[in-house]
Amino acid sequence: MYRILFVSLVLSVVVRAQFSPGDLSNAHANLEGMSNCDKCHTSGDEVQNSKCLSCHTEINTLVNSGRGLHAREAKGKMCYACHSEHHGRGYKLMSFNQKGFDHGRAGYVLQGKHLQLSCAGCHQAKYIKGNAKKRAGRTFLGLEQNCLGCHTDVHKTTLGNNCTGCHTQSAFKPATGFNHAKTNFNLTGAHTRVDCYRCHTNTNLAGKDSKVFKGIQFASCTNCHKDIHNGKLGNVCTDCHSTDNFKNVRLNGFDHDKTGFQLLGQHRVVKCGECHGTDLNSKPEHKNCTNCHKDYHKGEFISTGKSGECSDCHTVNGFSPSLFTLELHQKTRFPLAGSHLAQPCQSCHYSGTEWKFKKDNFECASCHKNIHGEEISAKFMGITTVQVAIMLKTG
């Protein structure tokens, strides 16, 4: 009986040696056994590429599309020339030096920051697509050769998928390939110095805050800028302003009459900077003349607080001559009569250092020297000029 058992064991070893030269690798361990030989072998123990590619469909796709290492270097070769089997469970079917591997052989040349990554940095399960995903960690297949295959689209598809049109592999920021002049809004003047995110602000896209780079309104300056004129000067800002500097105003296109202060008379020849400052950034008050002009009369005529008192005597055509006529003087508390009618204004109203137009004392002695001394009673010198005028008229 022992002799029969021994013969059976010998025969089984011989038969096994005849059909299986060794154990399969871990990757193909599920194909172990004589009943599975035809999964890889045809009659006569021959191995055909078609058998391999019927299982490794992702490689078959790459070969047929002309992409990847297999399409570039393995076309026309037998699969087992590089991936031989039956060398035992621990045998590595893919044996090449990852560190020294020229990635250009796979049809994707590593550049910039990609050169600093390890193989596992890109060949991760979360990036692998298709059938290769089930062999994540054991395959270098399944990656897409486009930026969005690994990187998040921060623009949420608003700018298409041509990432390299703006960005490089050396650094995502700044987007050195982007040329704003090729957009519908060419940056000029001060706009060239504005940070991108001052215009391209956050908005909610797909439930997340994202920067908006497309669809921003720019037909009018007020799409981005506040109209400090509150619509009084129309909506064509470029009639007066340029992108070089908001404060550099083209005065030939500016109509001051559209503001709350129409320029008349001498105001039309005044330089803008005299009212608005050298940088034209001042917005002066203009309710009263004294908001801009020195009160020549030192408040003598503004006791009532009326804003139009200056215009009672003066016009915008010039400070002098005054509009205060003889007829108006006759309506005051001191109507002119006799020799007073021939006197120039300064004889009564100018002291030599300043002008004074309002008087409260109308006695003769307040202006005239008493040449009679004590010859005439003081009560006569105390009469007012009005009384004198009445006396002259009545004889």
C-alpha positions, 0 to 999 in steps of 0.5 A, a space after each residue: 500500500 505504501 508503495 502505491 501511495 509513493 508511486 501516486 505522489 511521484 506521478 502527481 509531481 511529474 504531472 504538475 511539473 509537466 503542466 505548471 512550471 511554478 506558482 503564479 504571482 499574487 496578482 494572478 493567484 486566482 487563476 491557479 490550477 489546471 482548470 484555469 490554464 486556458 485563461 492565459 494559454 492556448 493549445 500547445 502552451 502558447 500565450 497570446 497577447 489577446 488573452 492578456 488584453 481580454 482581461 486587462 482592458 484598460 491596457 488594451 484601450 491605451 494600446 488602441 488609442 496610442 497613449 501610454 507606455 504600452 502603446 509607445 514601447 510594447 506594441 508588437 511585443 509579447 506581454 510575457 517578454 516583460 511580465 513573465 509568470 510562474 515565478 512564485 507568489 512574491 514575484 513582481 510582474 512590474 520590475 523597473 526602477 521608479 526613481 530613474 524612470 523617464 516619465 516621457 516614455 509614458 507620453 507625459 513629460 514631468 515638468 515644474 512642481 511635478 518633478 518634485 513629486 514621488 510616484 505615489 504622489 500622483 498615482 493614488 486611488 482617488 485619482 485613478 479612473 476606470 477598471 484600473 481603480 480596483 487595482 489601486 496601489 498596485 498599478 500605474 494606470 488609470 490616470 488622466 493626462 489633464 489637470 482636472 484629473 488630479 487638481 480641483 477646478 477652482 473656477 468651477 468650469 466657468 473658464 473651460 478646461 484649458 488650464 495651461 492657457 493661464 497656469 504653468 506646472 511651475 506654480 499655480 500663482 501667478 497665472 503668468 499665461 493669462 493676458 487680460 488684453 485678450 478679454 473683452 476688458 483690456 486693463 489700462 492705467 490704474 486698473 493694471 495695478 489693482 489686485 485681481 481679487 478686488 474685481 473678481 470677488 467671491 460668489 457661491 458656486 456649487 455650494 462653495 465660495 469661489 472667485 468669479 472670473 467670468 461674467 462680471 459686468 463692466 459696461 459702465 464704470 458704476 458697475 464697480 465704482 461708486 458715482 460720487 456725483 450721484 447721477 448729476 453728471 450723467 453716466 459717461 464717466 470717460 467724458 471727464 475721467 480716464 483710467 490713469 487717475 480719477 483726479 486727473 479730470 479732462 476739463 474740456 469735457 466737464 460741464 460745471 453747469 450740471 452740478 449744483 453750482 452753475 458758473 457765471 460771470 467771473 467764476 468762469 475764468 477761475 482755475 478749478 484748483 482755486 476752489 477744489 484744491 490742487 488735486 481737485 479732490 475738494 468739494 467746497 461749500 457754496 451756499 454763501 459767498 463767504 464760503 469761498 470769498 473773504 468778507 470784505 465788510 467783516 460781517 457788517 452786512 451779515 447780521 441777519 444771516 441771509 445768504 443773498 446779502 452780498 448780491 444786494 450790492 455785488 454781482 458775479 461779474 465783478 466785486 466793483 462797482 457796487 450796485 448800491 446807488 444814490 437812490 438806495 442811499 436815500 432809503 437809508 437812515 441817512 439820506 444824502 442832501 446838499 454838499 453830501 451828494 457831492 462827496 465820494 463814498 470814502 469821505 464818510 466810510 473809509 478811515 484810512 485803514 478800513 471801510 465802515 458802512 453802517 453808522 449809528 451816530 448821525 450827529 454832525 459832530 460825529 463827522 465834522 470838526 466844530 469850527 465854531 468852538 463855544 460860539 454856538 450852543 452845544 445843543 445846536 451841534 447835537 442835531 442830526 444831519 437829518 434835521 439839518 436836511 429838513 432845515 435846508 429844505 424848509 429854509 
